[in-house]
Amino acid sequence: MAVTEKDVRNALKGVKDPELGLDLVVLGLVYDIEVIGGKVETTISLTSPLCPVAGQIVEDAKTAIEGVEGVEGAEVKLTFDPPWTPDRISPLIRASLGL
């Protein structure tokens, strides 16, 4: 079974930002997913470049991706370009958060 971007995105829904308690996908922190055969390269951001648990979030994302059936290897890159803003959260979730 071939790995899809949707499979990876679904796995990343299990990785939560500890401060906000919402997952990386809902927060709009997943910037790019590239699937090449069984290898996955993902670029994520964080809500703040000063996040004290950045390393743990990156590691949790890698572990989640590697747990997808068919994934042979995963690389998670962290970027702050462009910087994350609440505008990246879906409008429905933003409204429910009062943003």
MOPAC internal coordinates of N, CA, C and O (Angstrom, degrees):
PM7 1SCF
backbone

  N    0.0000 0     0.00 0     0.00 0    0    0    0
  C    1.4519 1     0.00 0     0.00 0    1    0    0
  C    1.5274 1   109.02 1     0.00 0    2    1    0
  O    1.2310 1   120.58 1   -53.16 1    3    2    1
  N    1.3053 1   116.50 1   126.84 1    3    2    1
  C    1.4600 1   121.57 1  -177.84 1    5    3    2
  C    1.5301 1   110.31 1   -77.67 1    6    5    3
  O    1.2310 1   121.21 1   -40.12 1    7    6    5
  N    1.3186 1   115.29 1   139.88 1    7    6    5
  C    1.4607 1   122.08 1   177.65 1    9    7    6
  C    1.5276 1   108.56 1   -76.23 1   10    9    7
  O    1.2310 1   120.60 1   -42.62 1   11   10    9
  N    1.3216 1   116.46 1   137.38 1   11   10    9
  C    1.4639 1   120.43 1   178.49 1   13   11   10
  C    1.5308 1   109.92 1  -117.64 1   14   13   11
  O    1.2310 1   121.36 1   -16.27 1   15   14   13
  N    1.3122 1   115.00 1   163.73 1   15   14   13
  C    1.4567 1   120.54 1   175.73 1   17   15   14
  C    1.5309 1   110.06 1   -59.52 1   18   17   15
  O    1.2310 1   120.57 1   142.34 1   19   18   17
  N    1.3222 1   116.52 1   -37.66 1   19   18   17
  C    1.4672 1   120.85 1   179.08 1   21   19   18
  C    1.5256 1   110.74 1   -61.86 1   22   21   19
  O    1.2310 1   120.16 1   138.79 1   23   22   21
  N    1.3379 1   117.30 1   -41.21 1   23   22   21
  C    1.4661 1   121.02 1   177.90 1   25   23   22
  C    1.5304 1   110.61 1   -58.50 1   26   25   23
  O    1.2310 1   121.24 1   135.35 1   27   26   25
  N    1.3248 1   115.23 1   -44.65 1   27   26   25
  C    1.4703 1   120.82 1  -178.92 1   29   27   26
  C    1.5208 1   109.89 1   -66.54 1   30   29   27
  O    1.2310 1   120.39 1   135.09 1   31   30   29
  N    1.3105 1   116.85 1   -44.91 1   31   30   29
  C    1.4710 1   121.14 1  -179.85 1   33   31   30
  C    1.5338 1   110.03 1   -60.57 1   34   33   31
  O    1.2310 1   120.30 1   138.59 1   35   34   33
  N    1.3319 1   117.03 1   -41.41 1   35   34   33
  C    1.4634 1   120.76 1   178.04 1   37   35   34
  C    1.5280 1   111.10 1   -62.63 1   38   37   35
  O    1.2310 1   120.46 1   139.97 1   39   38   37
  N    1.3199 1   116.72 1   -40.03 1   39   38   37
  C    1.4746 1   120.34 1   178.45 1   41   39   38
  C    1.5260 1   110.26 1   -64.09 1   42   41   39
  O    1.2310 1   120.56 1   140.40 1   43   42   41
  N    1.3203 1   116.54 1   -39.60 1   43   42   41
  C    1.4679 1   120.66 1  -178.46 1   45   43   42
  C    1.5312 1   112.38 1   -70.41 1   46   45   43
  O    1.2310 1   120.02 1   164.68 1   47   46   45
  N    1.3185 1   117.57 1   -15.32 1   47   46   45
  C    1.4700 1   120.27 1   174.84 1   49   47   46
  C    1.5204 1   110.93 1   -66.66 1   50   49   47
  O    1.2310 1   120.20 1   164.20 1   51   50   49
  N    1.3226 1   117.22 1   -15.80 1   51   50   49
  C    1.4651 1   121.46 1   177.93 1   53   51   50
  C    1.5188 1   113.23 1   -86.33 1   54   53   51
  O    1.2310 1   120.13 1   176.22 1   55   54   53
  N    1.3287 1   117.36 1    -3.78 1   55   54   53
  C    1.4685 1   121.15 1  -178.94 1   57   55   54
  C    1.5248 1   108.06 1  -102.76 1   58   57   55
  O    1.2310 1   121.05 1   -62.92 1   59   58   57
  N    1.3260 1   115.60 1   117.08 1   59   58   57
  C    1.4681 1   120.59 1  -174.48 1   61   59   58
  C    1.5250 1   112.23 1  -104.10 1   62   61   59
  O    1.2310 1   121.49 1   -33.94 1   63   62   61
  N    1.3163 1   114.76 1   146.06 1   63   62   61
  C    1.4609 1   121.24 1   168.95 1   65   63   62
  C    1.5309 1   104.97 1   -77.01 1   66   65   63
  O    1.2310 1   119.71 1   -60.08 1   67   66   65
  N    1.3443 1   118.15 1   119.92 1   67   66   65
  C    1.4672 1   119.42 1  -173.92 1   69   67   66
  C    1.5314 1   113.79 1   -65.30 1   70   69   67
  O    1.2310 1   120.24 1   151.97 1   71   70   69
  N    1.3065 1   117.15 1   -28.03 1   71   70   69
  C    1.4600 1   120.23 1  -178.83 1   73   71   70
  C    1.5266 1   111.83 1   -73.69 1   74   73   71
  O    1.2310 1   120.81 1   135.11 1   75   74   73
  N    1.3373 1   116.06 1   -44.89 1   75   74   73
  C    1.4627 1   120.48 1  -176.29 1   77   75   74
  C    1.5258 1   113.11 1   -94.86 1   78   77   75
  O    1.2310 1   120.22 1   160.80 1   79   78   77
  N    1.3347 1   117.19 1   -19.20 1   79   78   77
  C    1.4539 1   120.94 1   179.87 1   81   79   78
  C    1.5159 1   114.45 1    72.48 1   82   81   79
  O    1.2310 1   120.70 1  -165.28 1   83   82   81
  N    1.3319 1   116.26 1    14.72 1   83   82   81
  C    1.4633 1   121.38 1   177.63 1   85   83   82
  C    1.5165 1   109.18 1  -112.09 1   86   85   83
  O    1.2310 1   120.65 1   -23.11 1   87   86   85
  N    1.3311 1   116.36 1   156.89 1   87   86   85
  C    1.4613 1   119.22 1  -176.08 1   89   87   86
  C    1.5321 1   112.19 1   -81.17 1   90   89   87
  O    1.2310 1   121.73 1   -15.89 1   91   90   89
  N    1.3280 1   114.30 1   164.11 1   91   90   89
  C    1.4628 1   121.78 1  -176.54 1   93   91   90
  C    1.5217 1   112.58 1   -58.70 1   94   93   91
  O    1.2310 1   120.30 1   143.68 1   95   94   93
  N    1.3269 1   117.03 1   -36.32 1   95   94   93
  C    1.4652 1   120.80 1  -177.32 1   97   95   94
  C    1.5304 1   110.01 1   -71.09 1   98   97   95
  O    1.2310 1   120.22 1   131.15 1   99   98   97
  N    1.3136 1   117.18 1   -48.85 1   99   98   97
  C    1.4663 1   121.53 1   179.95 1  101   99   98
  C    1.5282 1   110.78 1   -59.07 1  102  101   99
  O    1.2310 1   120.68 1   140.93 1  103  102  101
  N    1.3291 1   116.30 1   -39.07 1  103  102  101
  C    1.4636 1   120.70 1  -178.45 1  105  103  102
  C    1.5328 1   113.02 1   -75.78 1  106  105  103
  O    1.2310 1   120.30 1   170.36 1  107  106  105
  N    1.3165 1   117.04 1    -9.64 1  107  106  105
  C    1.4681 1   119.68 1  -178.95 1  109  107  106
  C    1.5150 1   112.14 1    75.55 1  110  109  107
  O    1.2310 1   120.56 1  -151.80 1  111  110  109
  N    1.3308 1   116.53 1    28.20 1  111  110  109
  C    1.4645 1   120.96 1  -178.71 1  113  111  110
  C    1.5277 1   112.81 1   -89.71 1  114  113  111
  O    1.2310 1   119.97 1   173.24 1  115  114  113
  N    1.3228 1   117.67 1    -6.76 1  115  114  113
  C    1.4629 1   121.29 1   177.03 1  117  115  114
  C    1.5234 1   107.12 1   -91.26 1  118  117  115
  O    1.2310 1   120.78 1   -69.98 1  119  118  117
  N    1.3199 1   116.12 1   110.02 1  119  118  117
  C    1.4635 1   121.14 1  -175.82 1  121  119  118
  C    1.5257 1   112.52 1   -90.63 1  122  121  119
  O    1.2310 1   120.07 1   145.69 1  123  122  121
  N    1.3401 1   117.48 1   -34.31 1  123  122  121
  C    1.4644 1   119.24 1  -176.16 1  125  123  122
  C    1.5228 1   109.48 1  -156.86 1  126  125  123
  O    1.2310 1   120.95 1   -37.37 1  127  126  125
  N    1.3182 1   115.79 1   142.63 1  127  126  125
  C    1.4619 1   122.63 1   173.23 1  129  127  126
  C    1.5092 1   107.08 1  -133.40 1  130  129  127
  O    1.2310 1   121.03 1   -54.68 1  131  130  129
  N    1.3265 1   115.64 1   125.32 1  131  130  129
  C    1.4552 1   120.51 1   176.77 1  133  131  130
  C    1.5221 1   108.42 1  -125.40 1  134  133  131
  O    1.2310 1   121.04 1   -56.22 1  135  134  133
  N    1.3272 1   115.61 1   123.78 1  135  134  133
  C    1.4601 1   121.55 1   179.59 1  137  135  134
  C    1.5200 1   107.94 1  -110.82 1  138  137  135
  O    1.2310 1   121.06 1   -58.73 1  139  138  137
  N    1.3226 1   115.57 1   121.27 1  139  138  137
  C    1.4627 1   121.53 1   178.46 1  141  139  138
  C    1.5229 1   106.77 1  -125.13 1  142  141  139
  O    1.2310 1   121.28 1   -82.20 1  143  142  141
  N    1.3299 1   115.15 1    97.80 1  143  142  141
  C    1.4547 1   119.21 1  -174.47 1  145  143  142
  C    1.5229 1   109.22 1    64.59 1  146  145  143
  O    1.2310 1   120.70 1    58.65 1  147  146  145
  N    1.3301 1   116.27 1  -121.35 1  147  146  145
  C    1.4589 1   120.92 1   178.65 1  149  147  146
  C    1.5127 1   113.35 1   -97.30 1  150  149  147
  O    1.2310 1   120.64 1  -175.49 1  151  150  149
  N    1.3189 1   116.39 1     4.51 1  151  150  149
  C    1.4713 1   120.56 1  -179.38 1  153  151  150
  C    1.5286 1   109.67 1  -101.27 1  154  153  151
  O    1.2310 1   121.40 1   -40.42 1  155  154  153
  N    1.3342 1   114.92 1   139.58 1  155  154  153
  C    1.4653 1   120.48 1  -177.76 1  157  155  154
  C    1.5240 1   108.85 1  -126.28 1  158  157  155
  O    1.2310 1   121.10 1   -51.57 1  159  158  157
  N    1.3220 1   115.50 1   128.43 1  159  158  157
  C    1.4597 1   121.58 1   173.16 1  161  159  158
  C    1.5179 1   106.96 1  -115.80 1  162  161  159
  O    1.2310 1   121.14 1   -55.23 1  163  162  161
  N    1.3241 1   115.42 1   124.77 1  163  162  161
  C    1.4599 1   121.08 1  -177.07 1  165  163  162
  C    1.5192 1   109.30 1  -127.30 1  166  165  163
  O    1.2310 1   120.86 1   -40.05 1  167  166  165
  N    1.3203 1   115.97 1   139.95 1  167  166  165
  C    1.4605 1   121.44 1   175.10 1  169  167  166
  C    1.5203 1   107.40 1  -115.41 1  170  169  167
  O    1.2310 1   121.55 1   -55.14 1  171  170  169
  N    1.3363 1   114.64 1   124.86 1  171  170  169
  C    1.4601 1   120.21 1   178.68 1  173  171  170
  C    1.5251 1   109.72 1  -125.49 1  174  173  171
  O    1.2310 1   121.61 1   -12.73 1  175  174  173
  N    1.3061 1   114.53 1   167.27 1  175  174  173
  C    1.4588 1   121.02 1   173.49 1  177  175  174
  C    1.5167 1   107.66 1  -128.24 1  178  177  175
  O    1.2310 1   120.76 1     0.39 1  179  178  177
  N    1.3031 1   116.15 1  -179.61 1  179  178  177
  C    1.4560 1   122.43 1   176.76 1  181  179  178
  C    1.5189 1   108.08 1  -128.31 1  182  181  179
  O    1.2310 1   120.48 1   -16.22 1  183  182  181
  N    1.3184 1   116.68 1   163.78 1  183  182  181
  C    1.4604 1   119.49 1  -179.21 1  185  183  182
  C    1.5251 1   111.55 1   -69.13 1  186  185  183
  O    1.2310 1   120.52 1   159.93 1  187  186  185
  N    1.3325 1   116.62 1   -20.07 1  187  186  185
  C    1.4637 1   120.86 1   179.29 1  189  187  186
  C    1.5201 1   109.95 1  -149.19 1  190  189  187
  O    1.2310 1   119.89 1   -43.04 1  191  190  189
  N    1.3449 1   117.82 1   136.96 1  191  190  189
  C    1.4625 1   119.50 1   176.59 1  193  191  190
  C    1.5299 1   111.99 1   -67.03 1  194  193  191
  O    1.2310 1   120.16 1   166.28 1  195  194  193
  N    1.3241 1   117.30 1   -13.72 1  195  194  193
  C    1.4634 1   121.45 1  -179.81 1  197  195  194
  C    1.5293 1   112.25 1   -96.32 1  198  197  195
  O    1.2310 1   120.25 1  -167.10 1  199  198  197
  N    1.3155 1   117.12 1    12.90 1  199  198  197
  C    1.4621 1   121.97 1  -177.57 1  201  199  198
  C    1.5347 1   110.26 1   -56.54 1  202  201  199
  O    1.2310 1   120.18 1   -58.95 1  203  202  201
  N    1.3362 1   117.26 1   121.05 1  203  202  201
  C    1.4646 1   119.97 1  -177.45 1  205  203  202
  C    1.5255 1   114.25 1   -72.01 1  206  205  203
  O    1.2310 1   119.81 1   165.27 1  207  206  205
  N    1.3248 1   117.97 1   -14.73 1  207  206  205
  C    1.4617 1   120.80 1  -179.68 1  209  207  206
  C    1.5286 1   111.92 1  -113.33 1  210  209  207
  O    1.2310 1   120.36 1  -153.54 1  211  210  209
  N    1.3121 1   116.91 1    26.46 1  211  210  209
  C    1.4715 1   121.49 1  -178.10 1  213  211  210
  C    1.5229 1   111.32 1   -54.57 1  214  213  211
  O    1.2310 1   120.43 1   132.20 1  215  214  213
  N    1.3205 1   116.79 1   -47.80 1  215  214  213
  C    1.4643 1   120.55 1  -178.86 1  217  215  214
  C    1.5124 1   112.22 1   -59.89 1  218  217  215
  O    1.2310 1   120.48 1   140.82 1  219  218  217
  N    1.3198 1   116.69 1   -39.18 1  219  218  217
  C    1.4608 1   120.75 1   179.90 1  221  219  218
  C    1.5217 1   111.22 1   -68.22 1  222  221  219
  O    1.2310 1   120.13 1   139.93 1  223  222  221
  N    1.3206 1   117.35 1   -40.07 1  223  222  221
  C    1.4701 1   120.41 1   179.36 1  225  223  222
  C    1.5295 1   110.25 1   -64.50 1  226  225  223
  O    1.2310 1   120.39 1   136.55 1  227  226  225
  N    1.3226 1   116.86 1   -43.45 1  227  226  225
  C    1.4706 1   120.72 1   178.00 1  229  227  226
  C    1.5321 1   109.37 1   -61.75 1  230  229  227
  O    1.2310 1   120.07 1   136.37 1  231  230  229
  N    1.3161 1   117.48 1   -43.63 1  231  230  229
  C    1.4694 1   121.44 1  -179.83 1  233  231  230
  C    1.5321 1   110.48 1   -65.68 1  234  233  231
  O    1.2310 1   120.22 1   138.68 1  235  234  233
  N    1.3397 1   117.19 1   -41.32 1  235  234  233
  C    1.4713 1   120.65 1   178.05 1  237  235  234
  C    1.5310 1   110.87 1   -63.12 1  238  237  235
  O    1.2310 1   120.48 1   140.57 1  239  238  237
  N    1.3336 1   116.68 1   -39.43 1  239  238  237
  C    1.4596 1   120.73 1   178.37 1  241  239  238
  C    1.5318 1   110.37 1   -63.93 1  242  241  239
  O    1.2310 1   120.50 1   136.13 1  243  242  241
  N    1.3231 1   116.66 1   -43.87 1  243  242  241
  C    1.4673 1   121.18 1   179.36 1  245  243  242
  C    1.5340 1   110.52 1   -62.00 1  246  245  243
  O    1.2310 1   120.84 1   135.19 1  247  246  245
  N    1.3181 1   116.00 1   -44.81 1  247  246  245
  C    1.4642 1   120.80 1   179.22 1  249  247  246
  C    1.5206 1   110.97 1   -62.44 1  250  249  247
  O    1.2310 1   120.35 1   137.87 1  251  250  249
  N    1.3287 1   116.93 1   -42.13 1  251  250  249
  C    1.4657 1   120.80 1   179.47 1  253  251  250
  C    1.5230 1   110.84 1   -62.11 1  254  253  251
  O    1.2310 1   120.58 1   136.06 1  255  254  253
  N    1.3188 1   116.50 1   -43.94 1  255  254  253
  C    1.4665 1   120.57 1  -179.52 1  257  255  254
  C    1.5271 1   110.50 1   -66.02 1  258  257  255
  O    1.2310 1   120.78 1   137.17 1  259  258  257
  N    1.3188 1   116.11 1   -42.83 1  259  258  257
  C    1.4704 1   119.82 1  -179.96 1  261  259  258
  C    1.5240 1   112.10 1   -65.16 1  262  261  259
  O    1.2310 1   120.15 1   161.98 1  263  262  261
  N    1.3268 1   117.32 1   -18.02 1  263  262  261
  C    1.4515 1   121.58 1   177.82 1  265  263  262
  C    1.5226 1   113.88 1   -81.58 1  266  265  263
  O    1.2310 1   120.58 1   172.89 1  267  266  265
  N    1.3272 1   116.50 1    -7.11 1  267  266  265
  C    1.4690 1   120.69 1   178.90 1  269  267  266
  C    1.5284 1   108.89 1   -76.25 1  270  269  267
  O    1.2310 1   121.15 1   -48.15 1  271  270  269
  N    1.3204 1   115.41 1   131.85 1  271  270  269
  C    1.4666 1   119.92 1   179.43 1  273  271  270
  C    1.5227 1   110.43 1   -58.59 1  274  273  271
  O    1.2310 1   120.95 1   -51.24 1  275  274  273
  N    1.3306 1   115.78 1   128.76 1  275  274  273
  C    1.4610 1   121.45 1   178.78 1  277  275  274
  C    1.5200 1   113.92 1    98.32 1  278  277  275
  O    1.2310 1   119.85 1   166.07 1  279  278  277
  N    1.3350 1   117.90 1   -13.93 1  279  278  277
  C    1.4608 1   120.07 1   178.70 1  281  279  278
  C    1.5270 1   108.92 1   -77.76 1  282  281  279
  O    1.2310 1   121.34 1   -53.35 1  283  282  281
  N    1.3239 1   115.05 1   126.65 1  283  282  281
  C    1.4674 1   121.35 1   179.64 1  285  283  282
  C    1.5188 1   111.83 1  -100.07 1  286  285  283
  O    1.2310 1   120.43 1   160.76 1  287  286  285
  N    1.3178 1   116.79 1   -19.24 1  287  286  285
  C    1.4570 1   120.89 1   179.80 1  289  287  286
  C    1.5155 1   109.57 1  -171.05 1  290  289  287
  O    1.2310 1   121.19 1   -29.65 1  291  290  289
  N    1.3357 1   115.33 1   150.35 1  291  290  289
  C    1.4599 1   119.64 1  -178.67 1  293  291  290
  C    1.5153 1   109.85 1  -138.19 1  294  293  291
  O    1.2310 1   121.43 1   -38.25 1  295  294  293
  N    1.3224 1   114.87 1   141.75 1  295  294  293
  C    1.4553 1   122.03 1   173.64 1  297  295  294
  C    1.5269 1   106.65 1  -126.74 1  298  297  295
  O    1.2310 1   121.04 1   -51.34 1  299  298  297
  N    1.3297 1   115.61 1   128.66 1  299  298  297
  C    1.4592 1   120.85 1   178.65 1  301  299  298
  C    1.5149 1   107.71 1  -116.76 1  302  301  299
  O    1.2310 1   121.50 1   -60.86 1  303  302  301
  N    1.3223 1   114.73 1   119.14 1  303  302  301
  C    1.4618 1   120.97 1   178.75 1  305  303  302
  C    1.5262 1   108.53 1  -102.89 1  306  305  303
  O    1.2310 1   121.39 1   -36.57 1  307  306  305
  N    1.3240 1   114.96 1   143.43 1  307  306  305
  C    1.4545 1   121.05 1   178.50 1  309  307  306
  C    1.5218 1   108.88 1  -106.49 1  310  309  307
  O    1.2310 1   120.44 1   -47.03 1  311  310  309
  N    1.3278 1   116.77 1   132.97 1  311  310  309
  C    1.4594 1   120.89 1   179.17 1  313  311  310
  C    1.5255 1   110.08 1  -137.21 1  314  313  311
  O    1.2310 1   121.45 1   -24.43 1  315  314  313
  N    1.2956 1   114.83 1   155.57 1  315  314  313
  C    1.4594 1   120.73 1   172.43 1  317  315  314
  C    1.5298 1   109.59 1  -126.58 1  318  317  315
  O    1.2310 1   121.29 1  -155.01 1  319  318  317
  N    1.3375 1   115.14 1    24.99 1  319  318  317
  C    1.4487 1   121.81 1  -179.20 1  321  319  318
  C    1.5279 1   108.78 1  -128.66 1  322  321  319
  O    1.2310 1   118.85 1   -75.15 1  323  322  321
  N    1.2942 1   119.80 1   104.85 1  323  322  321
  C    1.4615 1   126.69 1     3.06 1  325  323  322
  C    1.5259 1   110.53 1   -78.99 1  326  325  323
  O    1.2310 1   120.74 1   -23.91 1  327  326  325
  N    1.3294 1   116.19 1   156.09 1  327  326  325
  C    1.4582 1   119.22 1   178.00 1  329  327  326
  C    1.5320 1   110.35 1   -62.30 1  330  329  327
  O    1.2310 1   121.05 1   -35.15 1  331  330  329
  N    1.3237 1   115.60 1   144.85 1  331  330  329
  C    1.4566 1   120.59 1   177.56 1  333  331  330
  C    1.5212 1   110.12 1   -71.20 1  334  333  331
  O    1.2310 1   120.80 1   -38.70 1  335  334  333
  N    1.3165 1   116.07 1   141.30 1  335  334  333
  C    1.4685 1   122.16 1   171.31 1  337  335  334
  C    1.5244 1   107.18 1  -135.73 1  338  337  335
  O    1.2310 1   119.93 1   -19.91 1  339  338  337
  N    1.3264 1   117.74 1   160.09 1  339  338  337
  C    1.4709 1   119.92 1   178.35 1  341  339  338
  C    1.5298 1   113.38 1   -59.33 1  342  341  339
  O    1.2310 1   119.83 1   162.91 1  343  342  341
  N    1.3268 1   117.93 1   -17.09 1  343  342  341
  C    1.4632 1   120.87 1   177.41 1  345  343  342
  C    1.5247 1   112.16 1   -61.30 1  346  345  343
  O    1.2310 1   120.03 1   160.71 1  347  346  345
  N    1.3361 1   117.54 1   -19.29 1  347  346  345
  C    1.4611 1   121.26 1   179.89 1  349  347  346
  C    1.5332 1   111.85 1   -78.23 1  350  349  347
  O    1.2310 1   120.15 1   166.56 1  351  350  349
  N    1.3318 1   117.32 1   -13.44 1  351  350  349
  C    1.4636 1   121.41 1   176.61 1  353  351  350
  C    1.5315 1   107.69 1   -76.45 1  354  353  351
  O    1.2310 1   120.59 1   -38.37 1  355  354  353
  N    1.3249 1   116.48 1   141.63 1  355  354  353
  C    1.4657 1   118.61 1  -179.95 1  357  355  354
  C    1.5307 1   109.44 1   -58.29 1  358  357  355
  O    1.2310 1   120.14 1   -35.09 1  359  358  357
  N    1.3440 1   117.33 1   144.91 1  359  358  357
  C    1.4671 1   121.48 1  -176.67 1  361  359  358
  C    1.5327 1   113.56 1   -54.40 1  362  361  359
  O    1.2310 1   120.12 1   141.48 1  363  362  361
  N    1.3272 1   117.37 1   -38.52 1  363  362  361
  C    1.4595 1   120.93 1  -178.74 1  365  363  362
  C    1.5323 1   111.01 1   -63.70 1  366  365  363
  O    1.2310 1   120.71 1   134.88 1  367  366  365
  N    1.3190 1   116.24 1   -45.12 1  367  366  365
  C    1.4708 1   120.72 1   179.97 1  369  367  366
  C    1.5281 1   109.40 1   -68.82 1  370  369  367
  O    1.2310 1   120.65 1   138.73 1  371  370  369
  N    1.3284 1   116.37 1   -41.27 1  371  370  369
  C    1.4717 1   120.30 1   177.97 1  373  371  370
  C    1.5217 1   110.61 1   -56.57 1  374  373  371
  O    1.2310 1   120.62 1   135.45 1  375  374  373
  N    1.3130 1   116.42 1   -44.55 1  375  374  373
  C    1.4625 1   121.29 1  -179.63 1  377  375  374
  C    1.5330 1   110.73 1   -62.85 1  378  377  375
  O    1.2310 1   120.86 1   138.65 1  379  378  377
  N    1.3347 1   115.95 1   -41.35 1  379  378  377
  C    1.4691 1   118.69 1  -178.74 1  381  379  378
  C    1.5280 1   111.51 1   -69.11 1  382  381  379
  O    1.2310 1   120.27 1   155.82 1  383  382  381
  N    1.3438 1   117.09 1   -24.18 1  383  382  381
  C    1.4625 1   121.81 1   176.86 1  385  383  382
  C    1.5147 1   111.93 1   -87.21 1  386  385  383
  O    1.2310 1   120.67 1   172.43 1  387  386  385
  N    1.3199 1   116.33 1    -7.57 1  387  386  385
  C    1.4515 1   120.60 1  -178.50 1  389  387  386
  C    1.5258 1   113.36 1    76.83 1  390  389  387
  O    1.2310 1   120.65 1  -153.29 1  391  390  389
  N    1.3286 1   116.37 1    26.71 1  391  390  389
  C    1.4638 1   120.71 1   179.97 1  393  391  390
  C    1.5235 1   111.76 1   -98.29 1  394  393  391
  O    1.2310 1   120.10 1   180.00 1  395  394  393

